[in-house]
């Protein structure tokens, strides 16, 4: 029973990460084409299996722990993305409640309520 419950929770967490990844890439594209001074705020509860997030070029990567092993979930954007998720500096994924997307430089910037760099 415990294994099945844990598996079901991991499946829900993976589905949530997929939803967040799609929201972020679609949001980045919307903001990019909307132009300067555009911004969007997303509200998500990030699952605790996320231990880091990186953005570079057109890639958004969630680093996760799944079944005791480290893995990556990669999402691709049609526009350049950069940003900062302050998960490693004494915070964890559950501390993030808002994700901000705004136009910056030659692409979009994604950051959280924990700060933008």
Legacy VTK file of the C-alpha trace (Angstrom):
# vtk DataFile Version 3.0
C-alpha trace
ASCII
DATASET POLYDATA
POINTS 117 float
0.000 0.000 0.000
2.762 2.471 0.903
4.561 1.958 -2.417
1.355 2.489 -4.390
0.566 5.682 -2.428
4.104 6.975 -2.989
3.901 6.105 -6.698
0.573 7.919 -7.013
2.015 11.038 -5.337
5.042 10.976 -7.649
2.714 10.678 -10.653
0.750 13.721 -9.444
3.976 15.656 -8.883
5.222 14.820 -12.402
1.888 15.943 -13.854
2.144 19.197 -11.885
5.700 19.826 -13.115
4.472 19.237 -16.685
1.702 21.785 -16.118
4.160 24.321 -14.668
6.661 23.742 -17.489
3.971 24.277 -20.118
2.646 27.380 -18.310
6.147 28.859 -18.141
7.071 28.228 -21.763
3.706 29.453 -23.065
3.821 32.446 -20.731
7.325 33.329 -21.896
6.205 33.246 -25.515
3.134 35.391 -24.786
5.165 38.010 -22.906
7.938 38.042 -25.504
5.538 38.868 -28.328
3.442 41.272 -26.229
6.462 43.565 -25.988
8.172 45.777 -23.426
6.593 46.290 -20.003
4.567 43.104 -20.327
4.509 40.749 -17.388
2.614 37.758 -16.087
2.322 36.199 -12.644
1.708 32.474 -12.189
0.661 30.915 -8.913
1.775 27.326 -8.403
2.735 25.128 -5.483
5.936 23.452 -6.588
6.362 19.813 -5.552
9.191 19.049 -3.140
10.794 16.651 -5.641
12.216 19.764 -7.399
15.659 20.615 -6.079
16.737 23.126 -8.735
15.550 24.936 -11.868
17.685 26.419 -14.637
16.926 28.481 -17.710
19.291 29.147 -20.544
18.761 29.873 -24.204
15.452 28.232 -25.015
15.589 25.538 -22.320
13.800 25.367 -18.992
15.092 22.485 -16.860
13.564 21.140 -13.643
16.019 19.043 -11.628
14.069 16.486 -9.629
14.513 13.521 -7.335
12.367 10.617 -8.542
12.406 7.205 -6.905
15.539 8.218 -5.003
17.435 9.158 -8.171
18.210 12.549 -9.644
16.651 13.299 -13.002
15.780 16.209 -15.289
12.575 17.371 -16.936
13.346 19.660 -19.882
10.944 22.051 -21.621
11.685 24.059 -24.741
10.512 27.562 -25.516
10.200 29.206 -28.907
11.750 32.348 -27.383
14.886 32.953 -25.288
14.373 32.508 -21.533
16.572 33.296 -18.583
15.901 33.574 -14.905
16.473 32.638 -11.350
14.772 30.213 -8.973
16.352 30.694 -5.551
15.925 27.076 -4.442
19.523 26.324 -3.470
20.204 29.272 -1.131
18.478 27.907 1.954
15.076 27.751 0.298
13.188 24.833 -1.154
10.554 24.475 -3.854
7.672 24.818 -1.377
8.851 28.346 -0.493
7.951 29.492 -4.023
4.375 30.715 -4.331
4.535 33.089 -7.297
6.455 32.911 -10.555
6.946 36.116 -12.534
7.542 36.337 -16.276
8.532 39.630 -17.867
10.195 40.983 -20.974
13.876 41.630 -20.488
16.685 42.252 -22.941
16.403 39.989 -25.964
14.062 37.504 -24.340
11.973 36.842 -21.285
12.998 36.628 -17.652
11.433 34.182 -15.222
11.888 34.534 -11.468
9.979 33.938 -8.231
8.716 35.609 -5.084
12.100 34.687 -3.547
13.817 37.209 -5.780
15.042 38.050 -9.238
18.683 38.241 -10.170
LINES 1 118
117 0 1 2 3 4 5 6 7 8 9 10 11 12 13 14 15 16 17 18 19 20 21 22 23 24 25 26 27 28 29 30 31 32 33 34 35 36 37 38 39 40 41 42 43 44 45 46 47 48 49 50 51 52 53 54 55 56 57 58 59 60 61 62 63 64 65 66 67 68 69 70 71 72 73 74 75 76 77 78 79 80 81 82 83 84 85 86 87 88 89 90 91 92 93 94 95 96 97 98 99 100 101 102 103 104 105 106 107 108 109 110 111 112 113 114 115 116
